[in-house]
């Protein structure tokens, strides 16, 4: 069914998409700028991409961010799935309300409060039991897992609540054990929610600045922390080049996923 958009709606859509995507397009264009000043165009050049791979600080911070985001998203999926199953499938039990509040609290809590409270927790644990020893990748991963788990739990709670229980009941009636039912029936049915939750958790962890600033230690600065600290001295063209590479990678992933979904249909 084809619909005709009114001229005013087309103008609003153009302005809206322009507001969202023109800054990104400008960033990509200026990543090929020959000038060191990111706002002055002086010709086409790819030298900043070559310079990017020689910038050890940026590359190291990117590697730290990818490590933390991958680990935090994976742990968040495991813990969020268990929490969602307990909240949806176990009915009313003692402490259910408290569990629901605890799993959603990081979503509504200001990140400054979350980061400060986690810092105090890690410092207290180190003084009492000697773990974790200092702040670093481990503490950032634990902090990001706490944040991302809340979003994963919300996504999986909605998916589990909408599932038809007749398939699981039929499998149990035919003699399948609960664990096998979960692996062969429940897990494939909630796999789209698992993938969505993992990707959302990965993006949240990769983008976080405030919480990581509280719980990071020497030698464990994430990419947002390095970029934010460099703003005081001015944005370098290498950052534009790195952002362009990330945007291109994400765009290709989205297009491939869309093509696969279209092909499946």
LINSULMO-V985041 format. One record per residue. RES is the residue in three letters. SS is DSSP state (h for helix, s for strand, l for the rest). PSI is psi as a letter, one per 20 degrees, with the letter a starting at -180 (none if undefined). OMEGA is omega in radians with two decimals (none if undefined). Layout:
# LINSULMO-V985041
<<RES/SS/PSI/OMEGA> <RES/SS/PSI/OMEGA>>
This chain:
# LINSULMO-V985041
<<UNK/l/p/-3.09> <UNK/l/p/3.14> <UNK/l/q/3.12> <UNK/l/p/3.14> <UNK/l/q/3.10> <UNK/l/q/3.14> <UNK/h/h/-3.14> <UNK/h/h/3.11> <UNK/h/h/3.09> <UNK/h/h/3.11> <UNK/h/g/3.14> <UNK/h/h/3.10> <UNK/h/g/3.12> <UNK/h/g/3.12> <UNK/h/g/-3.14> <UNK/h/g/3.12> <UNK/h/h/3.09> <UNK/h/g/3.11> <UNK/h/h/-3.10> <UNK/h/g/-2.92> <UNK/h/i/3.12> <UNK/h/g/3.07> <UNK/h/h/3.12> <UNK/h/g/3.11> <UNK/h/h/3.10> <UNK/h/g/3.11> <UNK/h/g/-3.14> <UNK/h/g/-3.13> <UNK/h/g/-3.08> <UNK/h/i/3.01> <UNK/l/i/3.08> <UNK/l/j/-3.12> <UNK/s/p/3.14> <UNK/l/h/-3.10> <UNK/l/q/3.06> <UNK/l/h/3.07> <UNK/l/p/-2.99> <UNK/l/i/-3.12> <UNK/l/j/-3.12> <UNK/l/o/-3.11> <UNK/l/p/3.14> <UNK/l/k/3.08> <UNK/l/r/-3.09> <UNK/s/p/3.10> <UNK/l/q/3.07> <UNK/l/j/-3.04> <UNK/h/h/-3.11> <UNK/h/h/3.05> <UNK/h/h/3.07> <UNK/h/h/3.11> <UNK/h/h/-3.13> <UNK/h/g/-3.09> <UNK/l/i/3.04> <UNK/l/i/3.12> <UNK/l/n/-3.04> <UNK/h/h/-3.10> <UNK/h/g/3.13> <UNK/h/g/-3.12> <UNK/h/g/3.13> <UNK/h/g/3.14> <UNK/h/h/3.07> <UNK/h/g/3.13> <UNK/h/g/3.08> <UNK/h/g/-3.14> <UNK/h/g/3.13> <UNK/h/g/3.09> <UNK/h/g/-3.10> <UNK/h/g/-3.10> <UNK/h/g/3.13> <UNK/h/g/-3.13> <UNK/h/g/-3.11> <UNK/h/g/3.12> <UNK/h/h/3.13> <UNK/h/g/3.11> <UNK/h/h/3.14> <UNK/h/h/3.11> <UNK/h/g/-3.12> <UNK/h/g/-3.10> <UNK/h/h/3.13> <UNK/h/h/3.09> <UNK/h/g/3.11> <UNK/h/g/3.13> <UNK/h/g/3.14> <UNK/h/g/3.10> <UNK/h/g/3.14> <UNK/h/h/-3.10> <UNK/h/h/-3.06> <UNK/h/g/-2.96> <UNK/h/i/-3.05> <UNK/l/j/3.10> <UNK/l/b/3.14> <UNK/l/p/3.09> <UNK/l/r/-3.11> <UNK/l/p/-3.12> <UNK/l/j/-3.12> <UNK/h/g/3.13> <UNK/h/g/3.12> <UNK/h/h/3.12> <UNK/h/g/3.12> <UNK/h/h/3.12> <UNK/h/g/-3.10> <UNK/h/h/-3.11> <UNK/h/h/-3.13> <UNK/h/i/-3.10> <UNK/h/g/-3.13> <UNK/h/h/3.14> <UNK/h/h/-3.06> <UNK/h/i/3.14> <UNK/l/p/3.06> <UNK/l/q/-3.07> <UNK/h/h/3.10> <UNK/h/g/3.13> <UNK/h/g/3.13> <UNK/h/g/-3.14> <UNK/h/g/3.14> <UNK/h/g/-3.14> <UNK/h/h/3.11> <UNK/h/h/3.08> <UNK/h/g/3.11> <UNK/h/h/3.11> <UNK/h/g/-3.12> <UNK/h/h/3.11> <UNK/h/g/3.11> <UNK/h/g/3.12> <UNK/h/h/3.13> <UNK/h/h/3.14> <UNK/h/h/-3.06> <UNK/h/g/-3.04> <UNK/h/i/3.13> <UNK/l/j/3.13> <UNK/l/p/-0.07> <UNK/l/q/-3.12> <UNK/l/n/-3.12> <UNK/l/a/3.14> <UNK/l/q/-3.11> <UNK/l/b/-3.10> <UNK/h/h/-3.12> <UNK/h/g/-3.11> <UNK/h/h/3.08> <UNK/h/g/3.14> <UNK/h/g/3.11> <UNK/h/g/3.14> <UNK/h/g/3.13> <UNK/h/h/3.06> <UNK/h/g/3.10> <UNK/h/g/-3.14> <UNK/h/g/-3.02> <UNK/h/h/-3.12> <UNK/h/h/-3.12> <UNK/h/g/-3.13> <UNK/h/h/3.12> <UNK/h/g/-3.14> <UNK/h/g/3.13> <UNK/h/g/-3.13> <UNK/h/g/-3.08> <UNK/h/h/3.06> <UNK/h/g/3.11> <UNK/h/h/-3.13> <UNK/h/g/-3.13> <UNK/h/h/-3.13> <UNK/h/h/-3.11> <UNK/l/i/-3.09> <UNK/l/q/3.06> <UNK/l/o/-3.07> <UNK/l/i/-3.07> <UNK/h/h/3.13> <UNK/h/g/3.13> <UNK/h/g/3.13> <UNK/h/h/3.11> <UNK/h/g/3.13> <UNK/h/h/3.11> <UNK/h/h/3.10> <UNK/h/h/-3.14> <UNK/l/j/3.02> <UNK/l/j/3.13> <UNK/l/q/3.10> <UNK/l/q/-3.10> <UNK/h/h/-3.13> <UNK/h/g/3.12> <UNK/h/h/3.08> <UNK/h/g/3.14> <UNK/h/g/-3.08> <UNK/h/g/-3.00> <UNK/h/h/-3.07> <UNK/h/g/-3.03> <UNK/h/g/-3.06> <UNK/h/g/3.09> <UNK/h/h/-3.12> <UNK/h/h/-3.13> <UNK/h/j/-3.10> <UNK/h/h/3.06> <UNK/h/h/3.10> <UNK/h/h/3.09> <UNK/h/g/3.14> <UNK/h/g/3.12> <UNK/h/g/3.13> <UNK/h/g/3.13> <UNK/h/g/3.14> <UNK/h/g/3.11> <UNK/h/g/3.12> <UNK/h/g/3.12> <UNK/h/g/-3.13> <UNK/h/g/3.12> <UNK/h/g/-3.14> <UNK/h/g/-3.12> <UNK/h/h/-3.05> <UNK/h/i/-2.99> <UNK/l/p/3.09> <UNK/l/g/-2.97> <UNK/h/g/-3.08> <UNK/h/g/-3.14> <UNK/h/h/-3.14> <UNK/h/h/-3.14> <UNK/h/g/-2.96> <UNK/h/j/3.12> <UNK/l/q/3.11> <UNK/l/a/3.12> <UNK/l/p/3.10> <UNK/l/j/-3.12> <UNK/l/k/3.12> <UNK/l/p/3.10> <UNK/l/r/-3.11> <UNK/h/g/3.08> <UNK/h/h/3.12> <UNK/h/g/3.13> <UNK/h/g/3.13> <UNK/h/g/-3.13> <UNK/h/g/3.13> <UNK/h/h/-3.12> <UNK/h/i/-3.13> <UNK/h/h/-3.14> <UNK/h/h/3.13> <UNK/h/j/-3.11> <UNK/l/q/-3.12> <UNK/l/p/3.14> <UNK/l/q/3.12> <UNK/h/h/3.11> <UNK/h/h/3.13> <UNK/h/h/3.06> <UNK/h/g/3.13> <UNK/h/g/3.12> <UNK/h/g/3.12> <UNK/h/h/3.12> <UNK/h/g/3.12> <UNK/h/g/3.13> <UNK/h/g/3.14> <UNK/h/g/3.13> <UNK/h/g/3.13> <UNK/h/g/3.13> <UNK/h/g/-3.13> <UNK/h/g/3.10> <UNK/h/g/3.09> <UNK/h/g/3.12> <UNK/h/g/3.14> <UNK/h/g/3.11> <UNK/h/g/3.12> <UNK/h/g/3.09> <UNK/h/h/3.11> <UNK/h/g/3.12> <UNK/h/g/3.10> <UNK/h/g/3.10> <UNK/h/g/3.12> <UNK/h/h/3.14> <UNK/h/h/3.10> <UNK/l/none/none>>
